[in-house]
Amino acid sequence: MFARFSSFVTFVYISLAVATPLPDPSPEIELIERASLATVYSSCKAANTVALTFDDGPYIYETQISDLLTKNGIKGTFFVNGNNYDCIYDDRQINSLKHAYAAGHLVASHTWAHKDLSTLSFDQIHDEMWRVEQALSRILGVSTAWMRPPYGNYNDLVRQVAKQRNQSLVLWDFDSGDSTGSTVQQSEDAYKQLANQHPSNVLALNHETYKTTADSVLPYTIKTLKAKGYKFATVAECLGLPAYHSTGTPGKKDGSWTC
């Protein structure tokens, strides 16, 4: 009798458990879940402002670009890789990064090896991010607050990792086309059209790895946008946020600084 009653109770318990729907997540839980994702910025906030950004370095044209910007009273933003066109720990690239940083340009993360983060696992995304963070801390003594995902590709997993690593994602709202096959004339025409349309602000994507960008497109861009009365700023400045989480003393190169 006891065995039959016990079985009946178990059956009722299981039936109720199956039949009873789970409650919907509370608004508080949904808010926490949303808060666990890094913020994504794709445009500036400051009016009449252009943020010129340069991806995929450090490379052989970084110092040239940095000096051209400085000569024109402009602070740019360099989103750098650890091991893409060159190794970030090569002496030449260390010197170019220090030169740009000392001039007041913002140096931020473009991840280690320029992989499509949206195709990677949780651990792989962390690895792509922390290795370049470590390099920037060693070389410049900074803790970066900004990360541009390669190809502009990201998903919620990327945003979760970026949030854990205390970084915001930065995209763009104008592409010069230098990395997708545009000729110098096409890139200049695109900037001319942009200037004539005169949006309130611009977050422009360029790449520091092309001689044509450094030699031709960038000088034209600066002249054209200045003529329209635009001010120039780093990504952090155009968003009204700090450039870095912290700044400190760079490290001294040793045998562990390798790609």
N, C-alpha and C positions, 0 to 999 in steps of 0.2 A: 504493500500500500504506500509506504513512504517513498519507495523507488519510483512508483508511478506518479506520485504527487511532485516529486523532485523533477522528474522529466517534464511534467506539465508546466511547472514554473519556469524551467529553462526554455521551453518552447515559447511561452508567452513573452519572456524577456527578449528572446531573439527576434520574435515577430515584431514586438514594439520597437526594438532597436532598428530594424530594417524599415519599418513603416514610418518612423518619426523623422521628418526632414531636418537636416542641420540648419541652424539659424543663419541668416545672411550676416556677413561681416558687419560689425558695427561701424558707424562713421569714424570713430576713433581709430579702429584698426586700419581702415582704408587710408586715413590721413597718415598714419605711421608708415604704411607701405609706400605711399607716394613720397614721403619725406626721405625714404631710403635711396631715392634716385638722385643722381647729380643733376644740377641745373644745366640746361643746354642753351647757349646764346648763339644766335645767328645774325644779330644786327647790333649796332651801337645804340646808345641811349642819348648821348650828348648831341644837341642840335648843331647843324652845319659843321659836322666833324667827320673826318676820314681816318680810319685806322688801316694803314698799309701793313699787311702781314706777308711773311715769307716762309715757305715750308721747305722741308727735306734736307736742310743742312745739318751740321756745319759743312761748308764746302768752299771751294777756291774763290768764290765771288762774294763771300760774306763781308769781308773787310771793305771791299770796293762799295758794296751797297750801303754798309754802315756809314762810311765816310760821306757818300753822296747825300744820305739822309741828314747827317749832322751838318753838312755844309749848308743845307737848306732850312736848318732849324726844325727838323722833323725827328720825332721819336717813333721808330717802327717796332714791330713785334716779330721775333724769329721763333718759329715752332721747329725745334730741332729733333733729329733722330740720334740714336746712339750708334747705329751701324747700318747706314744706308748708302749714300754716295761715298762716304768716307767714314773712318772710325773716329768717334768723338774724342778718343784719348790720344790721337796723333798730335804731336807737338804743334803742328801748323794749325790744327782745328782748335786746340786748347787756346792758343794765342788769339785766334780770330774771335772766339767766344768771349774771352776776357776783354778784347778790344771793344766789341759791340756793347757788352755789359757796362764797361767803364764810361762809354759815351751816353749811357742812359737809356739804351734800347731795352725792351723787355725780351727776355729769353724764357721760353716756355717749352713744354713737352709735346713732341709729335710721336711719342713712343719709341721703343728701341729699334726695331728692324722694319718698320713701316708695313706691318702685316694688317690684314683686314680684321679688326677686332671682333666684328660681328660673326666671324666664323670660328672663334677660339673658345676654349673652355674657361671657366672661372679662374683656375690657376694660371693658365697661359696669359690671360689678360693682365692679371696681377704682375706676372713676370715681365711682360712688355712695358708696363708702366714703371715698376720700381727700379728697373735697371737704368733707365734714363734719368729718373729722379736722383738716384745715387750718383750718377755722373755729374749732374748739375750741382749737387751738393759738394762733391769733391772739387770740381773745377772752379765754381763761382761762390760756393758757400751759401747757396740759396735753397729754399724749400718752395718748389713751384706750386702755383695755385691754379694753373691752366693747362689743359690738354686738348689738342686737336686730334681727333681720331683720323687715321689715314683714310683717304678717299671720302672722308665725311661720313663713313659708315659706322653705325652704332645700333645697339638694341638695349633693352632694359638690363641685361646682364652687364653690359659695358658701363651703363650708368650706375649700377649697384657697386661695381668695383671702384669706379671713379669717386663715388660718394665715400666709400670706405677709405680711399686714399686722399680724401679731402681736396678734390680737384673738380673744377667746372669744365664742361665741354664747350669748345668754341668752334663754330662753323663759319659761314660767310654769306653775304648776300650779293656779292659780285665776284666773278671769276675772270681774270685777265685772259685765260685760255692758253697761257704759255706752256702748260704741261699736257695739253690735249691737242696739240698740233697747230695752233694759231700762228700765223706769220706775225712779224713785227707790225706790219701794216694793219692786220686784223685786230691785234691787241690794242694798238693805238686808236683805231676807229671805235672799238668798244668803249675805251675810256672817254673818247670825245663824245660819244652818244650819251654816256652816263653823265658827264659834266653838263651837257645841254639839258638833260632831263632834270638835273639838280635835285636829287632826293635829299631829304633832311639830313641823312647821314649815310655813310658807306663803310662796310667792313669788307675790305678787298683782299682776295686771295691771289698771291703771286708765289713764285718759286725762286729761291736764291741759287738754283743749280743750273740756270741757263744764262749764257753769256749775253744773249740778245735782250734778256730782261734787264741785266745789269747795265749794259752799254747803251741801249736804245729806248726800250719801253719805259723804264723807270724815270729817266730824265724827262721824257715827254709827259708822263703821267703827273709828275710833280708840277711842271709848268702849267699844264692844262687845268688841274684842279685848283692850284693857287689862283689862277686867273678868274676862277668862279667864286673866289672868296672863302673857300673851305679852310678850316683849321685842321691840324693833324694831331693825332694822339696814338698812344699805345692802346691795345685792347683793354687793358685794365683802366686806363684813363677814360676811354670813351664809354665805359660801363660804370664809372664812378666807384670802382672797387680797388682794393690793394693789389699791388703788382705781385707780391710774394707773401707767403705765410710767414716767412722769417728770412733774414739775411745774416750772414756770419762770416767767419774766416774760411777761406778755401783750404783744401788739403794740399799736401805735397805729393807729387807723383811718385809712385813706387811700382813694383812688379805686378800689383793687382789691377792696375789701370790698363786693362786690355779688352779687346773686343772678341 
